[in-house]
Amino acid sequence: MVRAMDITQWLSEFRELHERWRRGTLCAGDATTYLGAREELARALLSTQQRSPNPGEPARRSLRVARALQVTLDTADQQLRAMTVDLSSGGFSALLARPPPQDGEMKCTLRLPGSEPLDAAVTVASAKQQPGNVRVDFEFRRLSGEERDRLEGVVFDTVLSQLAR
């Protein structure tokens, strides 16, 4: 009988692959294994959050993590600075004093840890009034594969930092 791999061992191997991915030292076979493991971990975490992947997208693109990062939003008439509440490779949410215009795109600059800031176009996906502020969900538009991969890296850095070693 084949025993399932112990979760601690699996996470240890995933951490090692993730670190090699960060350094850019994964060979093609290990890169395939790593992306499969990213997907497997994302599916498991989405399940614990009682969420499903967005239709037609890999689970790793739907995975959101609580992460505070500086973001600057350029609207047609003002520049807003905020901190993200959560992040995925598809978007982020932030608390703002008032909602930005919900029609059209705006530019955002997201400060990513350990790398250059990400400049991207975003649209408002939703805005929910809360006592004293508005929680606004933003969706990234037209990200390149490399930009999305950088965001996924931050998401999985965050996941690994929150899981016990």
NUMIFI-144076 format. One record per residue (C-alpha): residue in three letters; x, y, z. Coordinates in steps of 0.001 Angstrom, whole numbers, padded with zeros to 6 digits, always signed. Layout:
<sites>
ALAXYZ ...
</sites>
This chain:
<sites>
MET+000000+000000+000000 VAL+001293+003462-000897 ARG+001008+005997+001921 ALA+000048+009557+001193 MET+002866+011997+001722 ASP+002814+013630+005143 ILE+001586+017248+004854 THR+004649+018521+006724 GLN+006946+016787+004245 TRP+004854+018034+001304 LEU+005023+021641+002561 SER+008757+021340+003144 GLU+009263+020173-000444 PHE+006932+022908-001732 ARG+008886+025560+000218 GLU+012118+024323-001339 LEU+010624+024434-004847 HIS+009193+027908-004158 GLU+012588+029202-003021 ARG+014230+027769-006138 TRP+011487+029391-008259 ARG+012207+032729-006509 ARG+015914+032371-007362 GLY+015105+031323-010943 THR+016902+027980-010594 LEU+014092+025504-011371 CYS+014713+023145-014289 ALA+011796+022540-016670 GLY+010650+019339-014932 ASP+010765+020943-011485 ALA+008919+024000-012812 THR+006078+021741-013961 THR+006040+020006-010565 TYR+006090+023379-008794 LEU+003180+024823-010806 GLY+001185+021661-010155 ALA+001913+021942-006443 ARG+000867+025631-006489 GLU-002432+024559-008014 GLU-002905+021746-005489 LEU-002221+024038-002523 ALA-004500+026753-003912 ARG-007353+024244-004358 ALA-006927+023032-000780 LEU-006898+026580+000611 LEU-009901+027651-001466 SER-011748+024610-000139 THR-011019+025598+003465 GLN-012277+029107+002642 GLN-015413+027533+001127 ARG-014658+029227-002191 SER-014365+027889-005720 PRO-011950+028914-008457 ASN-013246+031470-010931 PRO-014751+029632-013918 GLY-012130+028719-016499 GLU-009173+029825-014356 PRO-006622+027851-012370 ALA-007307+027809-008613 ARG-004061+029658-007934 ARG-005473+032725-009743 SER-008519+032816-007418 LEU-006606+032421-004166 ARG-006733+035598-002060 VAL-004517+036262+000930 ALA-004640+038946+003583 ARG-001714+041193+002690 ALA-001063+044872+003359 LEU+000847+046492+000490 GLN+001089+050144-000492 VAL-000941+051059-003549 THR-001345+054346-005404 LEU-004437+054820-007557 ASP-004537+057468-010259 THR-008102+058460-011123 ALA-009081+061084-013677 ASP-008971+063861-011077 GLN-006951+062655-008077 GLN-004269+060382-006747 LEU-005249+058079-003875 ARG-002845+056249-001586 ALA-004006+053224+000346 MET-003007+049845+001742 THR-004360+046638+000340 VAL-006525+044455+002568 ASP-006068+041354+000460 LEU-004400+040338-002768 SER-004693+037777-005542 SER-003150+037595-008979 GLY-006500+038855-010287 GLY-006931+041896-008056 PHE-006924+043378-004585 SER-009131+045232-002157 ALA-008424+048376-000194 LEU-010192+050613+002295 LEU-010770+054145+001001 ALA-012436+057217+002496 ARG-014847+057335-000463 PRO-015297+055192-003528 PRO-013379+056096-006676 PRO-015228+056503-009976 GLN-016586+053108-011039 ASP-016616+053790-014748 GLY-013516+052939-016729 GLU-009975+052062-015875 MET-007495+053748-013607 LYS-003792+053272-013151 CYS-002413+051685-010013 THR+001101+051255-008708 LEU+001405+048366-006278 ARG+004573+048098-004218 LEU+005619+044457-004229 PRO+008088+043236-001604 GLY+011557+042479-002900 SER+010924+043636-006466 GLU+010015+046564-008636 PRO+006539+048069-008181 LEU+003809+046720-010425 ASP+002176+049330-012664 ALA-001169+048110-013935 ALA-004595+049172-015082 VAL-007464+048312-012723 THR-011225+048634-012665 VAL-013554+048748-009690 ALA-015207+045338-009313 SER-017309+046329-006291 ALA-017536+048878-003500 LYS-019153+048278-000120 GLN-019826+051069+002336 GLN-018590+050340+005855 PRO-018599+052495+008982 GLY-016063+055239+008259 ASN-014781+053952+004919 VAL-015499+051999+001758 ARG-014046+048590+000936 VAL-013287+048610-002776 ASP-012414+045498-004771 PHE-010212+046163-007800 GLU-009615+043874-010767 PHE-006365+043942-012745 ARG-006728+044446-016507 ARG-004392+043136-019231 LEU-001602+041766-017056 SER+001214+039977-018821 GLY+002052+036416-017822 GLU+005185+037682-016080 GLU+003230+040274-014077 ARG+000622+037706-013024 ASP+003414+035312-012054 ARG+005032+038001-009884 LEU+001713+038517-008101 GLU+001234+034781-007616 GLY+004724+034683-006112 VAL+003706+037273-003511 VAL+000487+035332-002801 PHE+002406+032103-002185 ASP+005119+033922-000179 THR+002279+035082+002061 VAL+000717+031616+002300 LEU+004043+030065+003258 SER+004769+032785+005829 GLN+001446+031994+007523 LEU+001875+028216+007595 ALA+003874+026660+010424 ARG+007243+025242+009464 
</sites>
